Amino acid sequence: MDVANKRVMVVGLSDSGFSAAKLLKKLKARVRISELRRDDDVKMRLKLLDAVEFEAGGHTKRFISKSDLIVVSPGIAPDAVPFRWAKEEAIPIISELELGYMFCSAPIIAVTGTNGKSTTASLIHEVLKANGINSFLLGNIGRPICEDILDVPCESVVVLEVSSFQLEAIKTFRPKIAILLNVSRDHLDRYGSMEEYRNAKLRIFENQQHSDYAILDYDDSTMRRLSGKIKSRAFYFSASRKAEGGHIEGGKLLVGLRGRVEEVCGKKDIRLCGTHNLKNVLAAAIAVKIINEKCDIAGPVRGFKGLRHRFELAAEIEGIPFIDDSKSTTVDSTVKALESFSDGNVILIAGGRDKGSDYSLLAAQIKKIKHLVLLGEAREKIRKALAGFGVPIADAATIREAVSFSRKIAKEGDTVLLSPMCSSFDMFRDYKERGEVFREAVFEELRTAGAIKI
């Protein structure tokens, strides 16, 4: 697409919108910004963009209607007023992901799913780099695709974490390898149903052709049925049975793509906590082997510690592990975290801002929970959903209070797990801040126990 001299509207000046605007300026477009906020961050970004047309503090139909193309930030919902106006005026709408893709000459490995996207994308990136393959890690993981795409050589590989929000407004986006890790209840405050949410995720395969690849979870019957509905060649990963792609057998992770099955690493090589991460490693290994079957997987996997706030051991206090899983913002991700524990040994700290979740789904692993400590806006909804299961429930006003209470009731063999099932926005800026506050509280308990001194 030639955007030079065209009036291109960027709606939303978040990180992705800001990167899209900078790319459009480089491409000589007549950049226009429409942003609801009018805070210091917006003012600074507008200043850095230097003399673009803009409106801040609200959207107006007059300003929107003068555009040739609209680029939407993923945080803007499809039913937002600017898009209704754009459709009335027949103005094309694309996502920031689509804009970046238009100028990408390198093959893309795109990773989506409700849980595990960041871990899997990061691992693929690290394995490729360790094998001498030039890799760029972009997308929803923190650095938007538009930020660096003009500097990506065609002989490199782009590893892209993509969300359902980003996939909503694609047109031609076509990854060489598309990975769908899982789909579970999430973002029902944005989507009207699970089907609508799942369909947004499935758009990752929409433009793939027979020469492309899809990587899916064989243990999910819905995913198995997809192979007949997508054009790309499907490979699968499984934790429980042999699958064309990769599976786990006898403590070994095995991958077979072209008739030859090989061990890529052992369970002992994986430093990531939690059984759910075995599937993430398998998915990553399959993707890397598609790129280059000679790549070593085991070495880079041994050195991969995982990402902050994702089922990460914060510390042990008198033999009691305190695990930071602050990134867990869905019931399903907490269920997966609980799968790693023995029955009746987990003190679970949960709660935050509700996302339209069904907390009764925690019943699948309720036997693992010894005590539930609730905080945040969703505590009463969670309490009502789990009241009939016989698990003791306590309230805490703060993370610090929750950690202190958990330490007092924990016994040898127990684990304290922060896995909130909710977003953090009622009490914190984001899940990262929530996780850091948890870790600080744990270290304060360490000091109280005399394990560390300052």
N, C-alpha and C positions, 0 to 999 in steps of 0.2 A: 504493500500500500504506500502510495506517495502522499505524504501529509504536508509537504511543503506548501506554504501560503494558505493552507486550509484552516478554518476556524475550528479548532479542536477544544472542546470543553472537558475539563477534568472535574468530576463531581466528587468532592471529598479530598482534603489535603492531609490525609494520614501518611504513613511512611510510603505505602505503595502509590498513593496519588501524587505525592511529592516526587517520587522517582519517575513516574509516568510523565509528569510535567517537565522535568529536566530532560528526559529523552526526547520529548516532542520539541523542546527548544533547540536541541542539537540537530533535529531533523528539519528545522526551519518552519515549523508549524506556527500558526498564530494562536498561541496558548491562551486559554481562558479558564478561570478557576471559579467554581461556585462552592462555598463552604458555609455550613451552618454556624460554626464556631467563629469567635472573634477574639481569641485569647492571645497571649504573648507568643505561644508556639506558632500559631497561624501567621501572626504579623512578621515573625522572623523568617518563616519560609517564603512568604510573599516577597519580602525584601531580597532574599537570596535569589529568587526567580527573576527579579529585576524587570519591572515595567510590563508585566503581563496584565491583561485585562482580568478583573476579578470583582466578585461580590462576596462579602463576608458578613456573617451574622444572620444569614437566611438565603433562601433560593427564590428567584422571581421568574415567572414565565417569560417575561420580555427578554431577560438575559439569556435564558436557556434556549429560546427559540431562534436565536441568531447564530446557532452552531451548525457546522457541517458534519461533525462526528462527536459522540460523547464517550469518554472513557470513565468507567465507574470504579471506584474503590470498593474492595470486598466488604467493607463495613456498611455500605449503603444497601438497604434491602430492595429487592426488585419491584416492590409495590410503592416505593418512595415517590413523592410528588414529582420530582424532576423527571423521572422516567415516564410517568403518565403524560407529562407535557411533551416529552421527546417523541413518544409514540403518536401523539396527536399531530405532531408536525412531521412525522415520518423521518426522524433523524436517527441514523444508525447508532446503536449502543454496543460497545464492546468492553470487556474487562481489561484491567491492567495486565493480567496474564496473557490475554490475546494480543495486546499491543506488543509486549516484549517478544512473544513467540514469532510475530511477523518478521522480526529482524534477527532471528536466531538461525545460524547456519550449521550448528553442531547438533548431533543426535541428543535427544532428551530422554532421561529416565525420570518419569513422573511418579511420585508416591502420594497416594491419598488413603483415607481410612479414618474412622472415628478415633482410633487409638494407635499409637506407635509410629506415626508418620515421621516425626522429627528424628527419633532414634534410628529408624531404618534408613532414611535419607542420609543422615550423618555417617552411618556405618558404610554405606555404599561409597560415599565420597572418600572416606578414609582408606578403604580397601583399594579403590582405584588409584589414589595417590601413592599408596605404598607399592603398587605394582608399576609405577612410572607412567601412569596415564593422567594426562592433564584434565583435572576435574574442577568444575565450578558448582558450588553448593548455593542455590538461590531459592527464591520463592517464599512461601509462608513461614519458613524457618527463621526469617529475620532480615534477609537482604533481598529486596524485591528483584524480580527478573529484569525489570527496566533499568535498574541501577548500573548493571555491568554488561548488558547484552551486546553492545557494540564493540566491546573489547574481547569477546569470546571467539577464539580461533575455530575454524570449521573442523579441525582435526582433534578437538578436545571433546569432552562429554559434559553436558549440563545435567546435574542432579537437582531435581525440582520438587520441593514439597508443595502440594496444592491442596487447598480446602474446597469444600462444597461451594462456599461463597464465591471463590474465584472462578469455579467452573460454570456458574450460572450464566455468564454472558460471554462464553466463547463462541467463535464462529468456525475457525479452521484449525484450532489447536490440535496438534497430532504428535504425541510423544512416540518415539521409537519403541520404548518399553513403558508400559503403564502398569503400576502395581496398585491393587486395591486390597488393603490388608484386612479390613473388617468394616461392617456397618452395624452400629447399634444405636439405641435411642439417644439422640443429642439434638440440640438446636431446635427443639419443637416450639420454642418461643418465636422462631423465624419461619419454620416450615409447618404447613397445616397438618401433615401426617408423616409417618415413617416412610410411606411410599414416595412422597414428594422429596424427602431428604435423600433416600436411596437413589432416586432418579437423578438428582443433582450430582451425586458421587459417580454414577455410571456414565456421565458425560465424558469422563476421562478416556473412554474407549470409542467415543462417537465417530471420530474421523480417522481412526486407525484402518490400515489396509492389511492384506494378507502377508505382507513382508514385515509387519510389526509384531510385537509380542505383548501378551497380557499375562500377569502373574496374580494368581488368586488363591484363596484359602479353600483347600479341598474338604476340610472338615465342616464347612458351611454348605449345606445342600443348596441354598439359594445361589451361591457362587458357582457351584458345580454346574448348575443348569445354564449359566451364562454363556458357556462355550459355544452353544448353538446360536447365540444371538449377537455375537460380535464377530468382526471380520478377521481380527488378528489371531495369531496362533497362541493358544492358551497353555501355560504351564502352571502347575499347582504346588503348593507347599502343604505339608500335613505333619502334625505331631503324633498321629496315632495309626496311620496306615500308609502303604506304599502309594505314591502318586507320581505321575509323569511331571517331573520337576525336581522336587526334593522332599525328603521325609527323615524322620528320626528313628533309628533302630540300634538297640544295644549300646546306648550312650554315644552314638556317632550321628553326625549330621551328614546325610548323603544327598548328592545332587546328580541327576542323570538327565541330560537334555537331548543327546543324539545317539541314544542306544547304549552308552557306556556310563554306568553308575560309579561314582567315586566318592570317597570320604573327603569332605572339605574341611572339617574340624570335628573335635570331640566336645561333648558338653563341658568337659573340664577346662577347655580353652576359653570358655565364655565367662567374662567377668560381670556381665549384666545380671542383676538379681531378677528372680521371677520366672516362672515357667512360660509366661506369655512372650517373653523376649526370645525364646528359642525359635518361635515362628518368625519373628522379625529378622533374626539372623539368617534363617533359611531363605526368606524372601530376598534379602540383600544378596546372598550367595548366588541364587539363581540369576538375578539381574547382572551381576558382575560376570558370571560365566557365559552369559549370552554375549556380552561385550567382548570378552576374551577368555576362552576356555582354559588358557594356561595360567591365569591369575592365581596367586596364592591367597587363600582365604584365612587359613589358621593363624598365620603370623599377625596380620593386622587385627584380627578378632581378639587375640590375646592382649593386645595393647589398648583395646577400646574400652574405656571406663564407663561409657554411657553419658547421658546428658543430665544436667543439674535438675533436681526436683522430680525426677522420674524413677520412682522405686529405688531411691538412693539411700544407703545407710548414712545417717547423720552422725551417730555415735552409739556406743554402748555404755550404759551406766549400770555398774555392778552386775554385769552379765545380761542386762536387758537391752536388746537392740531397739533403737528409735529410727524408724524409716520415714524418709521424706518422699512422699508421692503427691506433692502439691499439684502437679500437672494433671492429676486425675480429676476431671471435671464432669464425669459421667458415671452413672451407676454401673454400666458395663465395665469400665476401666477399673473400678473398685472391686467388682466381682472377679476380674482377672487377677488383680493383685492378691486377693484372698486365697486364690487357688494354690498359692505357693506355701501355705501354712497348714499346720496340723489343726485338728478340731479343738476348739475351746481355748486357743492360745493367743488370740489377738485382741488387744485393746484398740479399738478403732476410733480415731478422732475424725469427725465428718461434719459437713454443713457449710453453708455459705449462701450465695444467691441462687435460688431455684431457676432451672432452665426448662421447666415443663416436664421434669423427670418423673418416672414411676419408681419410687424407692422400694416398693414391695418386691421388685426384681432382685433385691439383695438376698431374698430368701434362698436363692440358689446356693449361697455360701454362708448362710446365717449360722450354721453350726461351728464355723471357724471363730466366731466372735464371742469373746468372754465378757466384754463390757463395751458399751457404746457411749462415747462422749460427744455431745452435740453442741454446735455453736452457730451463730449467724442467723440470717433471716429464715432459712428453710428448716430450722430445727423442729418446729411444731409439725410441719408436713411430714418430715422424716419420722418423728415420734409416732404419729398416727399410723403411718404405713407399716411400722415394725412393732407396734405395741403388742400384738398377739403372739409374738414368737418367743417370749420368755427371756429375752436378753435384757440385763440390767442397763438402764439408760440414765446418764447424768448430764447436766448442763454445765457449760463453761461460758463465761462472758468474753474471754480472750484466749488466744493460742497459749499464752504463758500459763494461764490458769488450767487449761486442758492438759498441758504437758506435766505440770506439777501434780495434778490429781492422778494422772495415768501412772506416774512414777510411784506414787504412794500405794496404789492397788496392785501393781505388777509384781508377779512372783517369778521365780526361776523357771525358765522355759517359755515365758510370755514374750510377746513382741508388741511394741507400741507403734501403730501405723497411722500416719496422717495421710488419708486418702479421701478427700472431701466430697466427691460426687457432685459438686456444685462449682459455679464460678466464684471468683474471689471478690467481686466488685462491691459487695456490701461493706467490706471491712478493709480491703487492700486495693492497691493500684492494679495489681495483676497477680497471677499465680506465683511469679518469681518472688515478689515481695512477701507473699504469704509463706512460701517455703523458707525464705531467709529469716523471717520472724520465728518460725518453728525451730530452725537450727539454733538461733540465738537463745531461745528458751531452753533447748536441750543442753547447750553449753553452760547455761546458768545453773541447771541442775547438776551438771558435772562438777562445777565449782563448789556447789553446796555439798556434794558428796565427797569433796576433797580429792577427786581424781585429777583435777588440774588446778594450778594456782597461778594467779596473776599478780 
